Amino acid sequence: MKKVEGAAQWVAPSAANISALSIKIKPMTHTPFLRTFSTLLLFAVITATCAPAATPQPTPDMDAALTQAVATIFAGATQTAGYVPPITETPAPTATITPDPNRTPPALPDGFSTTLLNPLDTPHTYVSDSCQALKAKWDPNNAVPGTVLMPIMFHSITKGAVTAADQINLSDFRKMMNDLHEMGFEAVTMQQAADFLYNNAKIPQRSVLLIVDDRKYREYFDKTFKNFYDDWGWKVVNAWISHPDTNQQLWDENAAIEAEGWVDHQAHGVIHNINMSDNSSDEFLKGELQGSIDAMQAHFNKTPVAIIWPGGDFGKRPTDAARQYGFKLGFTINPRGPIMYNWVPLTDGADPARPSYIPDGPIGDPLMTLPRYWDTDARAHIDTVRSIGEEATAYAEQNKAIELEYYDIVCAPTYGAIP
């Protein structure tokens, strides 16, 4: 066969070459087309050679007959072969889970609580959708149940005598850091904390968030926290005041350690010494919150995810404003206890024994009123935090089968199976 401009053109074989043509075709006669071709070819030969002898006929031209037969067959075959029906794939059906009406979901157990906290500091949840909370809790790719986060507040670390309530001696500070390490804690950044609290993203099962309040020169961090970063990879958070009087050296030194990746600057207000409260004007709240964002974007090339409330003051309007400006977390100075996914200890009413700590429960936004331990007594609470985590782990395992059965019946049809 010779091809001319993409079309098939056949040259008729001579009678002497019919056998050769048959040999070439034979290996392919399993196809429907070639079976048809062979039948018609045989019919053409028989018709041409076996005509009645009553009337003398011209000697048939075998080459011409074969040429005509082959041309006729291949003309039809070419038309048929030129049409390729479209391939239509039937989409695979989406897997759906149909609730079994014969299965009754079990009652979910009460949330975890502990006697290791002050009786007035009670756990508050912030994920209202139980299906969402259960899926995040039991997803094997997430933090395991009982993962605890211990935020600690630092103000002043001194080599000399302690002269203020917010000071800690350098030696005591190092003992506390070593105790945390020996107890299996690891330091995390603010973004890691946010991912954990919102999505139960995986963090070390015992985590600590080290938060240094106020502006510090680089020397402060080099002499206190740098060796823990070098030895253990522990990063530290700096609650940064973006005050207009900040000198260029302070900006430059803190921009450098931010760029080095071991100091994580977050917002601590602008004017700072005037606390935000429900009595603050909208303009002042914007200046403290959006002003912090603008300054940190300009100097540190980052957008803070947390506001560490200046002076420990806060209120409903400040927390709502912080949400408006995009903050994900807010921290008080109230040392209520450690925090876990969907579990934040807060106080709903005034506490006569601790009158300086503003009740945080009534705000109704646990993630914007997160507690912090004070560095001066955090060391005494490390084992308590560890114990709370272990209690929470045991409680979760005790109720795992019930929660998974509930999820399978109630939640899976909408939220999908847990991986």
SENU-757492 format. One record per residue (C-alpha): residue number from 1; residue in one letter; x, y, z. Coordinates in steps of 0.5 Angstrom, whole numbers, padded with zeros to 4 digits. Layout:
<rs>
R  seq  type      u      v      w
R  NUM     a      X      Y      Z
...
</rs>
This chain:
<rs>
R  seq  type      u      v      w
R    1     m   0000   0000   0000
R    2     k   0003   0007  -0002
R    3     k   0000   0013   0002
R    4     v  -0001   0019  -0002
R    5     e  -0003   0026   0003
R    6     g  -0005   0022   0008
R    7     a  -0010   0017   0004
R    8     a  -0010   0010   0003
R    9     q  -0009   0008  -0004
R   10     w  -0008   0001  -0007
R   11     v  -0005  -0002  -0012
R   12     a  -0008  -0009  -0015
R   13     p  -0004  -0015  -0014
R   14     s  -0003  -0020  -0020
R   15     a  -0006  -0027  -0019
R   16     a   0001  -0029  -0018
R   17     n   0001  -0025  -0012
R   18     i  -0005  -0027  -0009
R   19     s  -0002  -0032  -0004
R   20     a   0003  -0027  -0002
R   21     l  -0002  -0023   0000
R   22     s  -0006  -0028   0003
R   23     i   0000  -0030   0007
R   24     k   0001  -0022   0009
R   25     i  -0006  -0022   0012
R   26     k  -0007  -0028   0015
R   27     p  -0004  -0026   0022
R   28     m  -0009  -0021   0023
R   29     t  -0015  -0025   0021
R   30     h  -0017  -0025   0028
R   31     t  -0020  -0018   0027
R   32     p  -0028  -0017   0024
R   33     f  -0026  -0013   0019
R   34     l  -0021  -0018   0016
R   35     r  -0025  -0024   0017
R   36     t  -0030  -0020   0012
R   37     f  -0025  -0018   0007
R   38     s  -0023  -0026   0007
R   39     t  -0030  -0028   0005
R   40     l  -0031  -0023   0000
R   41     l  -0025  -0024  -0003
R   42     l  -0026  -0031  -0004
R   43     f  -0033  -0030  -0006
R   44     a  -0030  -0025  -0012
R   45     v  -0026  -0031  -0014
R   46     i  -0031  -0036  -0014
R   47     t  -0036  -0032  -0018
R   48     a  -0031  -0030  -0023
R   49     t  -0028  -0037  -0025
R   50     c  -0035  -0041  -0024
R   51     a  -0040  -0038  -0029
R   52     p  -0044  -0042  -0033
R   53     a  -0041  -0045  -0039
R   54     a  -0048  -0045  -0043
R   55     t  -0046  -0038  -0046
R   56     p  -0039  -0037  -0048
R   57     q  -0036  -0031  -0044
R   58     p  -0030  -0027  -0044
R   59     t  -0024  -0030  -0040
R   60     p  -0024  -0026  -0034
R   61     d  -0019  -0021  -0032
R   62     m  -0017  -0024  -0025
R   63     d  -0013  -0018  -0024
R   64     a  -0018  -0013  -0025
R   65     a  -0023  -0017  -0021
R   66     l  -0019  -0018  -0015
R   67     t  -0017  -0010  -0016
R   68     q  -0025  -0008  -0016
R   69     a  -0026  -0013  -0010
R   70     v  -0020  -0011  -0006
R   71     a  -0022  -0003  -0007
R   72     t  -0029  -0004  -0006
R   73     i  -0028  -0008   0001
R   74     f  -0022  -0003   0003
R   75     a  -0027   0003   0001
R   76     g  -0032   0001   0006
R   77     a  -0027  -0001   0011
R   78     t  -0023   0006   0011
R   79     q  -0030   0010   0012
R   80     t  -0031   0005   0018
R   81     a  -0024   0006   0021
R   82     g  -0024   0013   0020
R   83     y  -0030   0014   0025
R   84     v  -0028   0013   0032
R   85     p  -0033   0014   0037
R   86     p  -0032   0018   0043
R   87     i  -0030   0015   0049
R   88     t  -0035   0017   0055
R   89     e  -0032   0015   0062
R   90     t  -0037   0015   0067
R   91     p  -0035   0019   0073
R   92     a  -0034   0014   0079
R   93     p  -0039   0015   0084
R   94     t  -0038   0020   0090
R   95     a  -0037   0016   0096
R   96     t  -0043   0017   0101
R   97     i  -0044   0015   0108
R   98     t  -0051   0013   0109
R   99     p  -0054   0014   0116
R  100     d  -0056   0007   0119
R  101     p  -0063   0009   0122
R  102     n  -0062   0003   0126
R  103     r  -0056   0005   0130
R  104     t  -0057   0010   0136
R  105     p  -0052   0014   0137
R  106     p  -0049   0014   0144
R  107     a  -0049   0020   0149
R  108     l  -0042   0024   0148
R  109     p  -0039   0024   0155
R  110     d  -0037   0030   0159
R  111     g  -0031   0035   0157
R  112     f  -0025   0033   0161
R  113     s  -0024   0037   0168
R  114     t  -0019   0037   0173
R  115     t  -0018   0038   0180
R  116     l  -0011   0041   0179
R  117     l  -0013   0048   0178
R  118     n  -0016   0053   0182
R  119     p  -0024   0051   0183
R  120     l  -0026   0058   0180
R  121     d  -0022   0057   0174
R  122     t  -0026   0052   0169
R  123     p  -0025   0049   0162
R  124     h  -0028   0053   0157
R  125     t  -0029   0050   0150
R  126     y  -0029   0055   0143
R  127     v  -0031   0050   0138
R  128     s  -0039   0049   0138
R  129     d  -0039   0044   0133
R  130     s  -0038   0037   0136
R  131     c  -0037   0034   0130
R  132     q  -0031   0038   0128
R  133     a  -0028   0038   0135
R  134     l  -0028   0030   0134
R  135     k  -0025   0030   0127
R  136     a  -0020   0034   0129
R  137     k  -0019   0031   0136
R  138     w  -0018   0024   0133
R  139     d  -0015   0025   0126
R  140     p  -0008   0021   0127
R  141     n  -0005   0027   0123
R  142     n  -0006   0032   0129
R  143     a  -0004   0033   0136
R  144     v  -0005   0027   0140
R  145     p  -0011   0028   0146
R  146     g  -0008   0031   0152
R  147     t  -0003   0035   0148
R  148     v  -0002   0041   0153
R  149     l   0001   0048   0152
R  150     m   0004   0052   0157
R  151     p   0005   0060   0156
R  152     i   0010   0063   0161
R  153     m   0010   0071   0161
R  154     f   0017   0074   0162
R  155     h   0019   0081   0164
R  156     s   0025   0082   0167
R  157     i   0031   0077   0168
R  158     t   0036   0080   0173
R  159     k   0043   0077   0175
R  160     g   0042   0081   0182
R  161     a   0037   0081   0187
R  162     v   0030   0081   0185
R  163     t   0027   0088   0187
R  164     a   0020   0088   0183
R  165     a   0014   0083   0183
R  166     d   0016   0082   0175
R  167     q   0023   0080   0176
R  168     i   0026   0073   0176
R  169     n   0034   0072   0178
R  170     l   0038   0069   0172
R  171     s   0040   0063   0176
R  172     d   0032   0061   0177
R  173     f   0031   0063   0170
R  174     r   0036   0057   0168
R  175     k   0033   0052   0173
R  176     m   0026   0053   0170
R  177     m   0028   0052   0163
R  178     n   0032   0046   0165
R  179     d   0026   0043   0169
R  180     l   0022   0044   0163
R  181     h   0027   0041   0158
R  182     e   0028   0035   0163
R  183     m   0020   0034   0164
R  184     g   0020   0033   0156
R  185     f   0017   0040   0154
R  186     e   0019   0044   0148
R  187     a   0018   0051   0146
R  188     v   0014   0053   0140
R  189     t   0012   0059   0136
R  190     m   0006   0063   0136
R  191     q   0004   0061   0129
R  192     q   0005   0054   0132
R  193     a   0001   0055   0138
R  194     a  -0005   0058   0133
R  195     d  -0005   0052   0129
R  196     f  -0006   0048   0134
R  197     l  -0011   0052   0138
R  198     y  -0015   0053   0132
R  199     n  -0014   0046   0128
R  200     n  -0011   0041   0133
R  201     a  -0005   0041   0129
R  202     k   0001   0037   0131
R  203     i   0006   0040   0136
R  204     p   0010   0037   0142
R  205     q   0005   0033   0147
R  206     r   0008   0038   0152
R  207     s   0010   0045   0149
R  208     v   0012   0051   0152
R  209     l   0011   0058   0149
R  210     l   0016   0063   0152
R  211     i   0013   0070   0152
R  212     v   0018   0076   0153
R  213     d   0014   0083   0154
R  214     d   0016   0089   0152
R  215     r   0022   0092   0148
R  216     k   0029   0089   0149
R  217     y   0036   0090   0146
R  218     r   0039   0084   0143
R  219     e   0044   0084   0148
R  220     y   0038   0081   0153
R  221     f   0036   0076   0148
R  222     d   0043   0074   0147
R  223     k   0045   0073   0155
R  224     t   0038   0069   0157
R  225     f   0035   0065   0151
R  226     k   0040   0065   0145
R  227     n   0044   0059   0148
R  228     f   0037   0055   0149
R  229     y   0036   0056   0142
R  230     d   0043   0054   0140
R  231     d   0042   0048   0144
R  232     w   0035   0045   0144
R  233     g   0032   0049   0138
R  234     w   0028   0053   0143
R  235     k   0025   0060   0140
R  236     v   0022   0065   0144
R  237     v   0016   0070   0143
R  238     n   0017   0078   0144
R  239     a   0011   0082   0146
R  240     w   0014   0088   0142
R  241     i   0011   0095   0143
R  242     s   0011   0099   0137
R  243     h   0012   0106   0140
R  244     p   0013   0112   0136
R  245     d   0019   0114   0140
R  246     t   0023   0107   0139
R  247     n   0030   0109   0137
R  248     q   0033   0106   0130
R  249     q   0038   0101   0134
R  250     l   0032   0098   0138
R  251     w   0029   0097   0131
R  252     d   0035   0095   0127
R  253     e   0037   0090   0133
R  254     n   0030   0086   0133
R  255     a   0029   0086   0126
R  256     a   0036   0082   0125
R  257     i   0034   0077   0131
R  258     e   0027   0076   0127
R  259     a   0030   0075   0121
R  260     e   0035   0070   0124
R  261     g   0029   0066   0126
R  262     w   0030   0065   0133
R  263     v   0026   0071   0136
R  264     d   0018   0071   0134
R  265     h   0016   0078   0135
R  266     q   0008   0079   0136
R  267     a   0004   0085   0138
R  268     h   0004   0089   0145
R  269     g   0001   0095   0143
R  270     v   0003   0102   0141
R  271     i   0002   0107   0146
R  272     h   0002   0101   0151
R  273     n   0002   0105   0158
R  274     i  -0005   0106   0156
R  275     n  -0009   0100   0157
R  276     m  -0015   0098   0152
R  277     s  -0021   0097   0155
R  278     d  -0029   0097   0154
R  279     n  -0028   0105   0155
R  280     s  -0023   0106   0150
R  281     s  -0025   0110   0143
R  282     d  -0025   0106   0137
R  283     e  -0020   0111   0134
R  284     f  -0015   0109   0140
R  285     l  -0017   0101   0139
R  286     k  -0015   0102   0132
R  287     g  -0008   0105   0133
R  288     e  -0006   0100   0138
R  289     l  -0008   0094   0134
R  290     q  -0008   0096   0127
R  291     g  -0002   0101   0129
R  292     s   0002   0095   0131
R  293     i   0001   0091   0125
R  294     d   0003   0097   0121
R  295     a   0009   0098   0125
R  296     m   0011   0091   0125
R  297     q   0010   0090   0117
R  298     a   0014   0096   0116
R  299     h   0020   0094   0120
R  300     f   0020   0086   0121
R  301     n   0016   0084   0115
R  302     k   0011   0080   0118
R  303     t   0004   0081   0120
R  304     p   0003   0079   0128
R  305     v  -0002   0073   0129
R  306     a  -0003   0075   0137
R  307     i  -0004   0081   0141
R  308     i  -0001   0081   0148
R  309     w  -0006   0085   0152
R  310     p  -0002   0091   0155
R  311     g  -0002   0091   0162
R  312     g  -0006   0085   0162
R  313     d  -0013   0089   0161
R  314     f  -0018   0087   0156
R  315     g  -0025   0087   0155
R  316     k  -0031   0086   0150
R  317     r  -0030   0091   0145
R  318     p  -0022   0090   0145
R  319     t  -0023   0083   0143
R  320     d  -0028   0084   0138
R  321     a  -0024   0090   0135
R  322     a  -0018   0085   0135
R  323     r  -0022   0080   0131
R  324     q  -0024   0085   0126
R  325     y  -0016   0087   0125
R  326     g  -0015   0080   0124
R  327     f  -0011   0078   0130
R  328     k  -0012   0070   0132
R  329     l  -0010   0070   0139
R  330     g  -0010   0074   0145
R  331     f  -0006   0073   0152
R  332     t  -0008   0076   0159
R  333     i  -0003   0076   0165
R  334     n  -0008   0071   0169
R  335     p  -0005   0065   0171
R  336     r  -0011   0060   0170
R  337     g  -0007   0054   0168
R  338     p  -0005   0050   0161
R  339     i  -0009   0050   0155
R  340     m  -0011   0045   0150
R  341     y  -0015   0044   0144
R  342     n  -0022   0047   0145
R  343     w  -0020   0047   0152
R  344     v  -0018   0054   0156
R  345     p  -0019   0055   0163
R  346     l  -0022   0061   0165
R  347     t  -0026   0065   0171
R  348     d  -0033   0067   0170
R  349     g  -0034   0071   0176
R  350     a  -0030   0076   0181
R  351     d  -0025   0072   0185
R  352     p  -0024   0075   0192
R  353     a  -0017   0071   0193
R  354     r  -0015   0074   0186
R  355     p  -0018   0081   0185
R  356     s  -0013   0084   0180
R  357     y  -0015   0078   0175
R  358     i  -0020   0081   0171
R  359     p  -0026   0075   0170
R  360     d  -0024   0073   0163
R  361     g  -0030   0068   0162
R  362     p  -0036   0073   0160
R  363     i  -0032   0076   0154
R  364     g  -0034   0069   0151
R  365     d  -0028   0069   0146
R  366     p  -0023   0064   0150
R  367     l  -0018   0065   0144
R  368     m  -0017   0072   0145
R  369     t  -0017   0071   0153
R  370     l  -0011   0066   0154
R  371     p  -0008   0065   0160
R  372     r   0000   0066   0162
R  373     y   0004   0063   0168
R  374     w   0008   0068   0171
R  375     d   0016   0066   0170
R  376     t   0017   0068   0178
R  377     d   0013   0061   0180
R  378     a   0012   0058   0173
R  379     r   0017   0053   0175
R  380     a   0013   0050   0181
R  381     h   0007   0049   0176
R  382     i   0011   0045   0171
R  383     d   0009   0038   0174
R  384     t   0002   0040   0175
R  385     v   0002   0042   0167
R  386     r   0005   0035   0166
R  387     s   0000   0031   0170
R  388     i  -0006   0035   0167
R  389     g  -0004   0033   0160
R  390     e  -0003   0026   0162
R  391     e  -0010   0026   0166
R  392     a  -0013   0029   0159
R  393     t  -0010   0023   0155
R  394     a  -0013   0018   0160
R  395     y  -0019   0021   0160
R  396     a  -0019   0021   0152
R  397     e  -0017   0014   0151
R  398     q  -0023   0012   0156
R  399     n  -0028   0015   0152
R  400     k  -0025   0014   0145
R  401     a  -0030   0008   0143
R  402     i  -0036   0012   0145
R  403     e  -0034   0018   0141
R  404     l  -0032   0015   0135
R  405     e  -0038   0011   0135
R  406     y  -0042   0018   0135
R  407     y  -0038   0021   0130
R  408     d  -0039   0015   0125
R  409     i  -0047   0015   0126
R  410     v  -0048   0023   0127
R  411     c  -0042   0026   0123
R  412     a  -0039   0022   0118
R  413     p  -0045   0022   0113
R  414     t  -0043   0030   0113
R  415     y  -0036   0031   0115
R  416     g  -0033   0024   0112
R  417     a  -0029   0019   0115
R  418     i  -0024   0020   0120
R  419     p  -0017   0018   0116
</rs>
